[in-house]
């Protein structure tokens, strides 16, 4: 297993994780040690798979954080210290917060948690009065935290808890239209993230974090959500972190808060009454007419989970049983999905997703 960093930096350490002899900090960070079972193709049920895991006396590392995984379990990351983030990110970039280590998920053999992989939270970089800030919804009240990109250590939530301090690793991903001719159009529309962050400043946090039913799955249901937010729906829609980031990204692309678009929706007067201090966007913006980032079919989530951890070793009987065991609703979205999308596009109509970098604490980096 070989993992390299394509930036001027690499990892010197992983906070709170004991070094493993013979494995570099970067390779240890980029992979998960899972139980090694003999003849996985002969296992016929999910219960027998769990039993085989529990009986295993050996382990194997599987790369699960790299945007591409080689057949020989090789991969690359672009490691940067927090202090360099302003030089790499731009408005519209989506951030996946990463567990330092996925071993606890595998120790419990909880498939619902395992399929979520290493992502535990998501936010999005948004414009804010000429600056770029990181915004994202947090439990328990769904408030939208705001952090200046120049000072990630000041994050109002995850700088105050020791657990967060040990899991403050960020994958950054960039969405772009499949047709390069739409890039300028997208750049204009994505500025609407600032307005939508003001119109949608809080969610209602779900009581069950296993999975949450999606509020929209196509353009009509997204526009219905946008109408409700302009009308100041109470209470705010039920969404967790990745749902909020996904929603404001799609709304920015498909529901520009301009006089012409709001007038066409019959909501211009409502908007100016409810949000008198939110600046309208220009009428020249032309929205996209399909979702730029469609939510996911459970089969895609399971396929990508299997590809990362099992390659093609499991029997078809076990693979066929996983959807009912996991009970994943359709459609679904998880904080890890930008990474999965960078590996394999889930929907031909989706925007392209590229990996930008992985940011870690400055003290964890060393020049190379």
LUMKE-403337 format. One record per residue (C-alpha): residue number from 1; residue in three letters; x, y, z. Coordinates in Angstrom, 1 decimal, always signed. Each point is the difference from the previous one (the first is absolute). Example, Ala and Ser with C-alpha at 12.3 -4.5 7.8 and 13.67 -1.06 7.14 Angstrom:
<atoms>
+-----+------+--------+--------+--------+
| seq | type |     c1 |     c2 |     c3 |
+-----+------+--------+--------+--------+
|   1 |  ala |  +12.3 |   -4.5 |   +7.8 |
|   2 |  ser |   +1.4 |   +3.4 |   -0.7 |
+-----+------+--------+--------+--------+
</atoms>
This chain:
<atoms>
+-----+------+--------+--------+--------+
| seq | type |     c1 |     c2 |     c3 |
+-----+------+--------+--------+--------+
|   1 |  unk |   +0.0 |   +0.0 |   +0.0 |
|   2 |  unk |   +1.5 |   +3.3 |   -1.1 |
|   3 |  unk |   -1.5 |   +3.4 |   +0.7 |
|   4 |  unk |   +1.7 |   +3.3 |   -1.1 |
|   5 |  unk |   -0.8 |   +3.6 |   +0.4 |
|   6 |  unk |   +0.0 |   +2.2 |   -3.1 |
|   7 |  unk |   +0.5 |   +3.3 |   +1.9 |
|   8 |  unk |   +3.2 |   +1.4 |   +1.6 |
|   9 |  unk |   -1.2 |   -1.5 |   +3.3 |
|  10 |  unk |   -0.7 |   -3.4 |   +1.4 |
|  11 |  unk |   -1.2 |   -1.3 |   +3.3 |
|  12 |  unk |   +2.4 |   -0.2 |   +2.9 |
|  13 |  unk |   -2.4 |   -1.4 |   +2.5 |
|  14 |  unk |   -3.6 |   -0.9 |   +0.7 |
|  15 |  unk |   -1.3 |   +1.5 |   +3.2 |
|  16 |  unk |   -1.3 |   -2.6 |   +2.6 |
|  17 |  unk |   +0.9 |   -3.0 |   -2.3 |
|  18 |  unk |   +2.9 |   -2.2 |   +1.0 |
|  19 |  unk |   +2.5 |   -0.4 |   -2.9 |
|  20 |  unk |   +0.0 |   -3.4 |   -1.7 |
|  21 |  unk |   +3.4 |   -1.5 |   -0.7 |
|  22 |  unk |   +0.8 |   -0.2 |   -3.7 |
|  23 |  unk |   -2.8 |   +2.3 |   -1.0 |
|  24 |  unk |   +0.6 |   +3.7 |   -0.7 |
|  25 |  unk |   -2.3 |   +2.5 |   +1.8 |
|  26 |  unk |   -1.5 |   +1.0 |   -3.5 |
|  27 |  unk |   -0.7 |   -3.6 |   -0.9 |
|  28 |  unk |   -1.4 |   -0.7 |   +3.4 |
|  29 |  unk |   -2.3 |   +3.1 |   -0.2 |
|  30 |  unk |   -1.2 |   -0.9 |   -3.5 |
|  31 |  unk |   -1.0 |   -3.6 |   +0.8 |
|  32 |  unk |   -2.0 |   -2.1 |   +2.4 |
|  33 |  unk |   +1.1 |   -3.2 |   +1.6 |
|  34 |  unk |   -2.8 |   -2.6 |   -0.4 |
|  35 |  unk |   -0.3 |   -3.6 |   +1.0 |
|  36 |  unk |   +1.4 |   -2.4 |   -2.5 |
|  37 |  unk |   -2.3 |   -3.0 |   -0.7 |
|  38 |  unk |   +0.8 |   -3.1 |   -2.0 |
|  39 |  unk |   -2.1 |   -0.8 |   -3.1 |
|  40 |  unk |   -2.4 |   +3.0 |   +0.3 |
|  41 |  unk |   -1.7 |   -1.2 |   -3.2 |
|  42 |  unk |   -1.3 |   -3.1 |   +1.8 |
|  43 |  unk |   -1.7 |   +2.0 |   +2.7 |
|  44 |  unk |   -3.8 |   -0.1 |   -0.7 |
|  45 |  unk |   -1.6 |   +2.5 |   +2.5 |
|  46 |  unk |   +0.7 |   +3.2 |   +1.8 |
|  47 |  unk |   -0.1 |   -1.8 |   +3.3 |
|  48 |  unk |   +2.6 |   -2.4 |   -1.1 |
|  49 |  unk |   +2.1 |   +2.9 |   -1.3 |
|  50 |  unk |   -0.1 |   +1.6 |   +3.5 |
|  51 |  unk |   +0.9 |   -3.3 |   +1.6 |
|  52 |  unk |   +3.0 |   -0.4 |   -2.4 |
|  53 |  unk |   +1.1 |   +3.5 |   +0.9 |
|  54 |  unk |   -0.2 |   -0.7 |   +3.8 |
|  55 |  unk |   +1.9 |   -3.3 |   -0.4 |
|  56 |  unk |   +2.7 |   +1.6 |   -2.1 |
|  57 |  unk |   +3.5 |   +0.1 |   +1.5 |
|  58 |  unk |   +1.6 |   +2.0 |   -2.8 |
|  59 |  unk |   -0.6 |   +3.3 |   -1.6 |
|  60 |  unk |   +0.5 |   +1.8 |   -3.3 |
|  61 |  unk |   +0.2 |   +3.7 |   -0.9 |
|  62 |  unk |   -2.4 |   +1.5 |   -2.6 |
|  63 |  unk |   +0.5 |   +3.5 |   -1.3 |
|  64 |  unk |   -3.2 |   +1.9 |   +0.5 |
|  65 |  unk |   +0.9 |   +3.7 |   -0.1 |
|  66 |  unk |   +1.7 |   +0.4 |   -3.4 |
|  67 |  unk |   -2.0 |   +1.3 |   -2.9 |
|  68 |  unk |   +1.3 |   -2.8 |   -2.1 |
|  69 |  unk |   +1.0 |   -3.4 |   +1.2 |
|  70 |  unk |   +2.5 |   -2.1 |   -1.9 |
|  71 |  unk |   -0.5 |   -3.8 |   -0.5 |
|  72 |  unk |   +3.2 |   -0.4 |   +2.1 |
|  73 |  unk |   -1.6 |   +2.1 |   +2.8 |
|  74 |  unk |   +2.0 |   +3.1 |   -0.9 |
|  75 |  unk |   -1.2 |   +3.6 |   +0.0 |
|  76 |  unk |   +0.7 |   +3.7 |   +0.3 |
|  77 |  unk |   -1.1 |   +2.9 |   +2.2 |
|  78 |  unk |   +0.9 |   +3.6 |   -0.2 |
|  79 |  unk |   +0.8 |   +0.9 |   +3.6 |
|  80 |  unk |   +0.0 |   +3.6 |   +1.1 |
|  81 |  unk |   +0.1 |   +1.8 |   +3.4 |
|  82 |  unk |   -3.0 |   +2.0 |   +1.0 |
|  83 |  unk |   +1.9 |   +3.2 |   -0.5 |
|  84 |  unk |   +0.2 |   -0.7 |   -3.7 |
|  85 |  unk |   -3.7 |   -0.4 |   -0.6 |
|  86 |  unk |   -0.6 |   +3.5 |   -1.3 |
|  87 |  unk |   +2.4 |   -0.8 |   -2.9 |
|  88 |  unk |   -2.0 |   -3.1 |   -1.1 |
|  89 |  unk |   -3.7 |   +0.4 |   +0.6 |
|  90 |  unk |   -2.8 |   +2.1 |   -1.6 |
|  91 |  unk |   -3.7 |   +0.6 |   +0.4 |
|  92 |  unk |   -2.0 |   -3.1 |   -0.7 |
|  93 |  unk |   +2.6 |   -2.5 |   +1.1 |
|  94 |  unk |   -1.5 |   -2.7 |   +2.2 |
|  95 |  unk |   +1.8 |   -1.2 |   +3.1 |
|  96 |  unk |   -0.2 |   -3.5 |   +1.5 |
|  97 |  unk |   +1.2 |   -0.2 |   +3.7 |
|  98 |  unk |   +1.9 |   -3.3 |   +0.5 |
|  99 |  unk |   +0.4 |   -2.4 |   +2.8 |
| 100 |  unk |   +3.7 |   -0.3 |   +0.9 |
| 101 |  unk |   -0.5 |   -3.8 |   +0.1 |
| 102 |  unk |   -2.9 |   -2.2 |   -1.0 |
| 103 |  unk |   +1.0 |   -2.9 |   +2.2 |
| 104 |  unk |   -2.9 |   +0.6 |   +2.6 |
| 105 |  unk |   -2.5 |   -0.3 |   -2.8 |
| 106 |  unk |   +1.4 |   -3.4 |   -0.9 |
| 107 |  unk |   +0.5 |   -1.2 |   +3.6 |
| 108 |  unk |   -3.8 |   +0.4 |   +0.5 |
| 109 |  unk |   -0.8 |   -1.7 |   -3.4 |
| 110 |  unk |   -3.0 |   +2.4 |   -0.2 |
| 111 |  unk |   -0.7 |   -0.1 |   -3.8 |
| 112 |  unk |   -2.1 |   +3.2 |   +0.1 |
| 113 |  unk |   +3.0 |   +1.9 |   +1.4 |
| 114 |  unk |   +2.6 |   -1.9 |   -2.1 |
| 115 |  unk |   -1.7 |   +0.9 |   -3.3 |
| 116 |  unk |   +0.4 |   +3.7 |   +0.9 |
| 117 |  unk |   +3.7 |   -0.6 |   +0.0 |
| 118 |  unk |   +2.4 |   +2.7 |   +1.3 |
| 119 |  unk |   -2.3 |   +3.1 |   -0.5 |
| 120 |  unk |   -1.7 |   +1.3 |   +3.1 |
| 121 |  unk |   -1.0 |   +3.6 |   -1.0 |
| 122 |  unk |   -0.2 |   +2.3 |   -3.0 |
| 123 |  unk |   +0.1 |   +3.7 |   -0.7 |
| 124 |  unk |   +0.4 |   +2.3 |   -3.0 |
| 125 |  unk |   +2.2 |   +3.0 |   -0.7 |
| 126 |  unk |   -2.2 |   +3.0 |   -0.8 |
| 127 |  unk |   +0.6 |   +3.7 |   -0.9 |
| 128 |  unk |   -0.6 |   +2.5 |   +2.8 |
| 129 |  unk |   +0.4 |   +3.7 |   -0.6 |
| 130 |  unk |   +3.0 |   -0.5 |   -2.3 |
| 131 |  unk |   +1.6 |   -2.7 |   +2.1 |
| 132 |  unk |   -0.3 |   -3.8 |   +0.0 |
| 133 |  unk |   -1.4 |   -1.7 |   +3.1 |
| 134 |  unk |   -0.8 |   -3.6 |   +0.9 |
| 135 |  unk |   -3.7 |   -0.6 |   +0.8 |
| 136 |  unk |   -1.7 |   -3.1 |   +1.3 |
| 137 |  unk |   -2.9 |   -1.2 |   +2.2 |
| 138 |  unk |   +0.7 |   -1.5 |   +3.4 |
| 139 |  unk |   -2.0 |   -1.9 |   +2.5 |
| 140 |  unk |   -1.9 |   +0.2 |   +2.3 |
| 141 |  unk |   -1.8 |   +3.1 |   -1.2 |
| 142 |  unk |   +1.0 |   +0.1 |   -3.7 |
| 143 |  unk |   +1.6 |   +3.4 |   +0.2 |
| 144 |  unk |   +2.3 |   +0.9 |   -2.9 |
| 145 |  unk |   +3.6 |   +0.6 |   +1.3 |
| 146 |  unk |   +2.2 |   +2.5 |   -1.9 |
| 147 |  unk |   +3.8 |   -0.1 |   +0.0 |
| 148 |  unk |   +2.4 |   +2.2 |   -1.9 |
| 149 |  unk |   +2.2 |   -2.1 |   -2.2 |
| 150 |  unk |   +3.1 |   +1.9 |   +1.2 |
| 151 |  unk |   -0.5 |   -1.3 |   +3.6 |
| 152 |  unk |   -1.4 |   -3.6 |   +0.1 |
| 153 |  unk |   +1.0 |   -0.4 |   +3.6 |
| 154 |  unk |   -2.6 |   +2.6 |   +0.9 |
| 155 |  unk |   -2.8 |   -2.3 |   -1.2 |
| 156 |  unk |   -2.9 |   +0.7 |   +2.5 |
| 157 |  unk |   -0.8 |   -3.7 |   +0.5 |
| 158 |  unk |   +2.8 |   -2.3 |   -0.7 |
| 159 |  unk |   +2.8 |   +2.0 |   +1.6 |
| 160 |  unk |   -1.6 |   -0.4 |   +3.4 |
| 161 |  unk |   -0.2 |   -3.7 |   +0.5 |
| 162 |  unk |   +3.0 |   -2.4 |   +0.4 |
| 163 |  unk |   -1.6 |   -2.7 |   -2.2 |
| 164 |  unk |   -0.5 |   +2.5 |   -2.8 |
| 165 |  unk |   +3.6 |   +1.2 |   +0.5 |
| 166 |  unk |   +1.2 |   -3.5 |   -0.7 |
| 167 |  unk |   -2.2 |   -0.4 |   -3.1 |
| 168 |  unk |   +0.5 |   +3.4 |   -1.6 |
| 169 |  unk |   +1.1 |   -1.3 |   -3.4 |
| 170 |  unk |   -1.7 |   +1.4 |   -3.1 |
| 171 |  unk |   -0.4 |   -1.4 |   -3.6 |
| 172 |  unk |   -0.9 |   +2.9 |   -2.4 |
| 173 |  unk |   -1.8 |   -0.7 |   -3.3 |
| 174 |  unk |   -0.9 |   +2.2 |   -2.9 |
| 175 |  unk |   -3.1 |   -0.3 |   -2.2 |
| 176 |  unk |   +0.1 |   +1.2 |   -3.6 |
| 177 |  unk |   -2.5 |   -0.2 |   -2.9 |
| 178 |  unk |   +0.5 |   -2.9 |   -2.4 |
| 179 |  unk |   -0.1 |   +2.5 |   -2.9 |
| 180 |  unk |   +3.0 |   +2.4 |   +0.4 |
| 181 |  unk |   -2.1 |   +2.7 |   -1.8 |
| 182 |  unk |   -2.1 |   +0.2 |   +3.2 |
| 183 |  unk |   +2.9 |   +0.8 |   +2.3 |
| 184 |  unk |   -0.6 |   +3.8 |   +0.0 |
| 185 |  unk |   -3.8 |   -0.5 |   +0.5 |
| 186 |  unk |   +0.8 |   -2.3 |   +3.0 |
| 187 |  unk |   +2.5 |   +2.5 |   +1.4 |
| 188 |  unk |   -2.7 |   +2.7 |   +0.0 |
| 189 |  unk |   -2.7 |   -2.2 |   +1.5 |
| 190 |  unk |   +2.1 |   -1.4 |   +2.8 |
| 191 |  unk |   +0.3 |   +3.5 |   +1.4 |
| 192 |  unk |   -3.6 |   -0.6 |   +1.1 |
| 193 |  unk |   +1.4 |   -2.1 |   +2.8 |
| 194 |  unk |   +0.4 |   +3.2 |   +2.0 |
| 195 |  unk |   -3.7 |   +0.8 |   -0.5 |
| 196 |  unk |   -1.3 |   -3.5 |   +0.7 |
| 197 |  unk |   +2.1 |   -0.2 |   +3.2 |
| 198 |  unk |   -1.9 |   +3.1 |   +1.2 |
| 199 |  unk |   -3.4 |   -1.4 |   -1.1 |
| 200 |  unk |   +0.7 |   -3.5 |   +1.4 |
| 201 |  unk |   +2.0 |   +0.7 |   +3.2 |
| 202 |  unk |   -1.3 |   -3.0 |   +2.1 |
| 203 |  unk |   -1.3 |   -3.5 |   -0.5 |
| 204 |  unk |   -2.1 |   -2.2 |   +2.3 |
| 205 |  unk |   +2.5 |   -2.7 |   +1.0 |
| 206 |  unk |   -1.2 |   -3.6 |   -0.6 |
| 207 |  unk |   -0.7 |   -2.1 |   +3.1 |
| 208 |  unk |   +1.3 |   -3.1 |   -1.7 |
| 209 |  unk |   +3.5 |   +0.3 |   -1.5 |
| 210 |  unk |   +0.0 |   -3.4 |   -1.7 |
| 211 |  unk |   -1.4 |   +1.4 |   -3.3 |
| 212 |  unk |   -2.4 |   +2.9 |   -0.6 |
| 213 |  unk |   -2.7 |   +0.1 |   -2.8 |
| 214 |  unk |   +1.0 |   +2.5 |   -2.6 |
| 215 |  unk |   -2.0 |   +3.2 |   -0.5 |
| 216 |  unk |   +0.5 |   +0.1 |   -3.7 |
| 217 |  unk |   +1.1 |   -2.4 |   -2.8 |
| 218 |  unk |   -0.7 |   +1.9 |   -3.2 |
| 219 |  unk |   -0.4 |   +3.6 |   -1.3 |
| 220 |  unk |   -3.7 |   +0.4 |   +0.9 |
| 221 |  unk |   +0.5 |   -1.1 |   +3.6 |
| 222 |  unk |   +3.1 |   +2.2 |   +0.3 |
| 223 |  unk |   -2.0 |   +3.0 |   -1.2 |
| 224 |  unk |   -2.8 |   -0.8 |   +2.4 |
| 225 |  unk |   +2.6 |   +0.0 |   +2.8 |
| 226 |  unk |   +1.3 |   +3.4 |   -1.2 |
| 227 |  unk |   -3.5 |   +1.5 |   +0.0 |
| 228 |  unk |   -0.6 |   -1.2 |   +3.6 |
| 229 |  unk |   +3.3 |   +1.6 |   +1.1 |
| 230 |  unk |   -0.8 |   +3.3 |   -1.6 |
| 231 |  unk |   -3.3 |   -0.1 |   +1.8 |
| 232 |  unk |   +1.8 |   -0.6 |   +3.3 |
| 233 |  unk |   -1.4 |   -3.5 |   +0.6 |
| 234 |  unk |   -0.2 |   -0.8 |   +3.8 |
| 235 |  unk |   +1.5 |   -2.1 |   +1.4 |
| 236 |  unk |   +3.0 |   -0.2 |   -2.4 |
| 237 |  unk |   +0.3 |   -3.1 |   -2.1 |
| 238 |  unk |   +1.4 |   -3.1 |   +1.6 |
| 239 |  unk |   +3.6 |   -0.5 |   -1.3 |
| 240 |  unk |   +3.4 |   -1.0 |   +1.3 |
| 241 |  unk |   +3.3 |   +1.5 |   -1.1 |
| 242 |  unk |   +0.5 |   -1.6 |   -3.5 |
| 243 |  unk |   -3.7 |   +0.6 |   -0.8 |
| 244 |  unk |   +0.4 |   +3.7 |   +0.7 |
| 245 |  unk |   +3.2 |   +0.3 |   -2.0 |
| 246 |  unk |   -1.6 |   -1.9 |   -2.8 |
| 247 |  unk |   -3.2 |   +2.1 |   +0.1 |
| 248 |  unk |   +1.7 |   +3.4 |   -0.1 |
| 249 |  unk |   +2.3 |   -1.1 |   -2.8 |
| 250 |  unk |   -2.9 |   -1.3 |   -2.1 |
| 251 |  unk |   -2.1 |   +3.1 |   +0.8 |
| 252 |  unk |   +2.8 |   +2.3 |   -1.0 |
| 253 |  unk |   +0.3 |   -1.7 |   -3.4 |
| 254 |  unk |   -3.8 |   -0.4 |   -0.7 |
| 255 |  unk |   -1.8 |   +2.7 |   +2.0 |
| 256 |  unk |   +1.8 |   +3.3 |   -0.3 |
| 257 |  unk |   -1.3 |   +2.7 |   +2.4 |
| 258 |  unk |   -0.5 |   +2.6 |   -2.7 |
| 259 |  unk |   -2.9 |   +2.3 |   -0.7 |
| 260 |  unk |   -0.9 |   -1.7 |   -3.3 |
| 261 |  unk |   +0.1 |   -3.6 |   +1.4 |
| 262 |  unk |   -1.9 |   +0.9 |   +3.2 |
| 263 |  unk |   -2.6 |   +1.9 |   -2.0 |
| 264 |  unk |   -0.5 |   -3.1 |   -2.3 |
| 265 |  unk |   -0.5 |   -2.1 |   +3.2 |
| 266 |  unk |   -2.5 |   +2.6 |   +1.3 |
| 267 |  unk |   +2.1 |   +0.7 |   +3.0 |
| 268 |  unk |   +1.9 |   +3.3 |   -0.6 |
| 269 |  unk |   -2.1 |   +2.0 |   +2.4 |
| 270 |  unk |   +0.1 |   -2.8 |   +2.6 |
| 271 |  unk |   +3.8 |   -0.1 |   -0.3 |
| 272 |  unk |   +0.6 |   +3.7 |   +0.4 |
| 273 |  unk |   -2.4 |   +0.1 |   +3.0 |
| 274 |  unk |   +1.6 |   -3.1 |   +1.8 |
| 275 |  unk |   +3.6 |   +0.8 |   -0.9 |
| 276 |  unk |   +0.4 |   +3.8 |   -0.5 |
| 277 |  unk |   +3.7 |   -0.1 |   +0.7 |
| 278 |  unk |   +0.9 |   -2.8 |   -2.4 |
| 279 |  unk |   +1.4 |   +1.4 |   -3.3 |
| 280 |  unk |   -1.7 |   -1.2 |   -3.2 |
| 281 |  unk |   +2.1 |   -1.7 |   -2.6 |
| 282 |  unk |   +0.2 |   +1.3 |   -3.6 |
| 283 |  unk |   -2.7 |   -0.9 |   -2.4 |
| 284 |  unk |   +2.4 |   -1.2 |   -2.6 |
| 285 |  unk |   +0.7 |   -3.2 |   +1.9 |
| 286 |  unk |   -1.5 |   -3.0 |   -1.8 |
| 287 |  unk |   -0.7 |   -2.9 |   +2.4 |
| 288 |  unk |   +0.7 |   -3.7 |   -0.8 |
| 289 |  unk |   -3.1 |   -2.0 |   -0.7 |
| 290 |  unk |   +1.2 |   -3.3 |   +1.4 |
| 291 |  unk |   +1.5 |   -0.8 |   +3.4 |
| 292 |  unk |   +3.8 |   +0.6 |   -0.1 |
| 293 |  unk |   +0.4 |   -2.6 |   +2.7 |
| 294 |  unk |   -2.7 |   -2.6 |   +0.2 |
| 295 |  unk |   -0.4 |   -2.0 |   +3.2 |
| 296 |  unk |   +1.0 |   -3.6 |   +0.0 |
| 297 |  unk |   -1.6 |   -3.4 |   -0.5 |
| 298 |  unk |   +0.9 |   -2.4 |   +2.8 |
| 299 |  unk |   +1.4 |   -2.5 |   -2.5 |
| 300 |  unk |   +2.7 |   +2.6 |   -0.9 |
| 301 |  unk |   +0.9 |   +0.5 |   +3.7 |
| 302 |  unk |   +0.3 |   -3.7 |   +0.6 |
| 303 |  unk |   +2.0 |   -0.6 |   -3.2 |
| 304 |  unk |   +2.6 |   +2.7 |   +0.9 |
| 305 |  unk |   +0.2 |   -1.4 |   +3.6 |
| 306 |  unk |   +0.7 |   -3.5 |   -1.4 |
| 307 |  unk |   +2.5 |   +1.3 |   -2.5 |
| 308 |  unk |   +2.1 |   +1.8 |   +2.7 |
| 309 |  unk |   +0.0 |   -2.8 |   +2.6 |
| 310 |  unk |   -0.6 |   -3.3 |   -1.7 |
| 311 |  unk |   +0.9 |   +0.5 |   -3.7 |
| 312 |  unk |   -1.9 |   -3.0 |   -1.6 |
| 313 |  unk |   +0.6 |   -2.6 |   +2.7 |
| 314 |  unk |   -3.5 |   -0.3 |   +1.6 |
| 315 |  unk |   -2.5 |   -2.5 |   -1.2 |
| 316 |  unk |   -3.1 |   +1.2 |   -2.0 |
| 317 |  unk |   -2.2 |   -1.3 |   +2.8 |
| 318 |  unk |   +1.5 |   +2.4 |   +2.5 |
| 319 |  unk |   -0.1 |   +2.9 |   -2.4 |
| 320 |  unk |   -3.6 |   -0.6 |   -0.8 |
| 321 |  unk |   -0.9 |   -0.1 |   +3.7 |
| 322 |  unk |   +1.7 |   +3.3 |   +0.9 |
| 323 |  unk |   -2.8 |   +2.5 |   -1.2 |
| 324 |  unk |   -2.6 |   -1.5 |   +2.3 |
| 325 |  unk |   +2.4 |   -0.3 |   +2.9 |
| 326 |  unk |   +1.1 |   +3.6 |   -0.2 |
| 327 |  unk |   -3.5 |   +1.3 |   -0.8 |
| 328 |  unk |   +1.4 |   +3.1 |   -1.8 |
| 329 |  unk |   -2.9 |   +2.3 |   -1.3 |
| 330 |  unk |   -0.1 |   +1.0 |   -3.6 |
| 331 |  unk |   +1.3 |   +2.5 |   -0.9 |
| 332 |  unk |   +2.7 |   +0.6 |   +2.6 |
| 333 |  unk |   +3.0 |   +2.2 |   +0.6 |
| 334 |  unk |   +3.0 |   -0.3 |   +2.4 |
| 335 |  unk |   +2.9 |   +2.2 |   +0.9 |
| 336 |  unk |   +2.4 |   -2.4 |   -1.8 |
| 337 |  unk |   -1.7 |   +0.2 |   -3.4 |
| 338 |  unk |   +2.2 |   +2.7 |   -1.6 |
| 339 |  unk |   +2.9 |   -2.4 |   +0.3 |
| 340 |  unk |   -2.1 |   -2.8 |   -1.5 |
| 341 |  unk |   -1.1 |   +2.2 |   -2.8 |
| 342 |  unk |   +3.7 |   +0.9 |   -0.7 |
| 343 |  unk |   +0.7 |   -3.7 |   -0.4 |
| 344 |  unk |   -3.0 |   -0.8 |   -2.2 |
| 345 |  unk |   -2.8 |   +2.3 |   -1.2 |
| 346 |  unk |   -3.3 |   -1.1 |   +1.3 |
| 347 |  unk |   -2.2 |   +1.7 |   -2.6 |
| 348 |  unk |   +1.0 |   +1.1 |   -3.5 |
| 349 |  unk |   -1.8 |   +3.3 |   +0.4 |
| 350 |  unk |   +1.9 |   +0.9 |   +3.2 |
| 351 |  unk |   +2.6 |   +2.6 |   +0.0 |
| 352 |  unk |   +3.6 |   -1.3 |   +0.0 |
| 353 |  unk |   +1.7 |   -0.3 |   +3.4 |
| 354 |  unk |   +3.7 |   +0.4 |   +0.4 |
| 355 |  unk |   +2.1 |   -0.4 |   +3.1 |
| 356 |  unk |   +1.7 |   +3.2 |   +1.1 |
| 357 |  unk |   +2.0 |   -0.8 |   +3.2 |
| 358 |  unk |   +0.0 |   -1.4 |   +3.5 |
| 359 |  unk |   +0.6 |   +2.5 |   +2.7 |
| 360 |  unk |   +1.4 |   -1.0 |   +3.4 |
| 361 |  unk |   +1.3 |   +1.8 |   +3.1 |
| 362 |  unk |   +3.2 |   +1.9 |   -0.8 |
| 363 |  unk |   +1.9 |   -2.0 |   +2.8 |
| 364 |  unk |   -0.8 |   -3.2 |   -1.8 |
| 365 |  unk |   +1.7 |   +1.0 |   -3.3 |
| 366 |  unk |   +3.6 |   -0.2 |   -1.0 |
| 367 |  unk |   +1.7 |   +1.3 |   -3.1 |
| 368 |  unk |   +1.1 |   -2.5 |   -2.6 |
+-----+------+--------+--------+--------+
</atoms>
